[in-house]
Amino acid sequence: MSNYPLRLPDHVMAEAKELAERNGASLNQFLTSLIAERIGELRATAQIQARVERANPALALAILRRAPDRVPLAGDELP
């Protein structure tokens, strides 16, 4: 476990304390969960971006063109 001296503007600290209390968590738990969620979001975004960069639209379209042209099954129709 690590410590980091975090400096927050007064209005941000006040809102964080209020939200932590409303969620039944300590300020430390609340801020830790927010930071962890944001890290997860940034990692997921980076992974998606890496997949986008590897994408080959021409190949994807070629695969889709091989699909048979049929009437959709019941329930799969477009609105």
VOVEXPA-737859 format. One line per 10 residues: number of its first residue (from 1); their letters; for each residue x, y, z of N, C-alpha, C. Coordinates in steps of 0.1 Angstrom, whole numbers, plus 5000, padded with zeros to 4 digits. Example, Ala and Ser with C-alpha at 12.3 -4.5 7.8 and 13.67 -1.06 7.14 Angstrom:
// residues 2
1> AS> 5132 4943 5078 5123 4955 5078 5132 4967 5078  5128 4978 5071 5137 4989 5071 5129 5000 5079
//
This chain:
// residues 79
1> MSNYPLRLPD> 5009 4988 5000 5000 5000 5000 5009 5012 5000  5005 5022 4992 5013 5034 4991 5005 5046 4996  5012 5057 5000 5006 5069 5004 5010 5080 4994  5001 5089 4991 5004 5100 4982 4996 5113 4988  5004 5123 4990 4997 5135 4995 4989 5142 4984  4976 5142 4985 4968 5147 4974 4962 5160 4978  4964 5170 4969 4959 5184 4972 4947 5186 4963  4936 5189 4969 4924 5191 4961 4918 5205 4964  4912 5212 4954 4905 5224 4957 4894 5222 4968  4892 5232 4976 4882 5230 4987 4869 5225 4982
11> HVMAEAKELA> 4864 5231 4971 4850 5227 4966 4850 5212 4961  4861 5207 4956 4862 5193 4952 4862 5184 4964  4870 5188 4974 4871 5180 4986 4857 5180 4993  4850 5191 4994 4837 5191 5000 4827 5182 4993  4827 5182 4980 4818 5174 4972 4822 5159 4974  4835 5156 4974 4839 5142 4976 4835 5137 4989  4837 5145 4999 4832 5141 5013 4817 5138 5013  4810 5147 5007 4795 5145 5007 4791 5132 4999  4797 5130 4988 4794 5118 4980 4799 5105 4987  4810 5106 4994 4815 5094 5001 4805 5091 5012
21> ERNGASLNQF> 4801 5101 5019 4791 5099 5030 4778 5093 5025  4773 5099 5014 4761 5093 5008 4762 5079 5003  4774 5075 4999 4776 5061 4995 4781 5052 5006  4781 5057 5018 4784 5049 5030 4799 5044 5030  4808 5053 5024 4822 5049 5024 4830 5060 5030  4842 5056 5034 4851 5066 5039 4856 5074 5027  4862 5086 5030 4867 5094 5019 4878 5087 5012  4886 5080 5019 4897 5072 5013 4892 5061 5004  4882 5054 5009 4876 5043 5000 4870 5049 4988  4863 5060 4989 4856 5066 4978 4866 5071 4968
31> LTSLIAERIG> 4876 5078 4972 4886 5083 4962 4894 5072 4956  4897 5061 4964 4904 5050 4958 4896 5043 4948  4883 5041 4950 4874 5035 4940 4873 5043 4927  4872 5057 4929 4872 5065 4917 4884 5064 4909  4896 5064 4916 4909 5063 4908 4910 5050 4901  4906 5039 4908 4907 5026 4902 4897 5025 4890  4885 5030 4891 4876 5030 4880 4882 5037 4868  4887 5049 4871 4893 5057 4860 4905 5050 4853  4913 5044 4861 4924 5036 4855 4919 5025 4847  4909 5018 4851 4903 5007 4843 4897 5012 4830
41> ELRATAQIQA> 4891 5024 4831 4885 5030 4819 4896 5034 4809  4907 5040 4814 4918 5044 4805 4924 5032 4799  4926 5021 4806 4932 5009 4801 4923 5003 4790  4910 5002 4793 4901 4997 4783 4901 5005 4770  4901 5018 4772 4901 5027 4760 4914 5025 4752  4925 5023 4759 4938 5021 4752 4937 5007 4744  4931 4997 4750 4930 4984 4744 4921 4985 4732  4910 4992 4733 4901 4993 4721 4908 5001 4710  4915 5012 4714 4923 5019 4704 4933 5011 4697  4940 5002 4704 4950 4993 4698 4943 4984 4688
51> RVERANPALA> 4931 4979 4692 4924 4970 4683 4919 4977 4670  4915 4990 4672 4911 4998 4661 4922 5000 4651  4934 5003 4656 4946 5005 4648 4950 4992 4640  4947 4981 4646 4950 4968 4639 4939 4964 4629  4928 4971 4629 4916 4967 4620 4920 4968 4606  4913 4960 4598 4915 4960 4584 4901 4960 4578  4896 4973 4575 4882 4974 4570 4879 4967 4557  4889 4967 4548 4887 4960 4536 4885 4945 4538  4893 4939 4547 4891 4925 4550 4878 4922 4556  4873 4931 4565 4861 4929 4572 4849 4930 4562
61> LAILRRAPDR> 4850 4939 4553 4840 4940 4542 4840 4928 4533  4851 4923 4530 4852 4911 4522 4845 4899 4529  4847 4898 4541 4841 4887 4549 4826 4889 4549  4821 4901 4551 4807 4904 4551 4801 4901 4538  4808 4904 4527 4802 4901 4514 4800 4886 4511  4807 4878 4518 4806 4863 4516 4793 4858 4523  4787 4866 4532 4775 4861 4539 4764 4860 4529  4755 4850 4530 4744 4849 4521 4734 4860 4523  4727 4863 4512 4717 4874 4513 4703 4866 4515  4699 4866 4527 4687 4859 4531 4677 4868 4539
71> VPLAGDELP> 4665 4864 4540 4655 4871 4548 4659 4869 4562  4659 4879 4571 4662 4876 4585 4652 4866 4592  4657 4859 4602 4648 4850 4610 4638 4859 4617  4627 4853 4621 4617 4860 4628 4623 4866 4641  4620 4878 4643 4625 4885 4655 4638 4892 4652  4645 4890 4641 4658 4896 4638 4656 4907 4628  4644 4910 4624 4642 4921 4614 4645 4934 4620  4649 4944 4611 4651 4957 4615 4638 4964 4617  4637 4973 4626 4624 4980 4629 4619 4988 4617
//
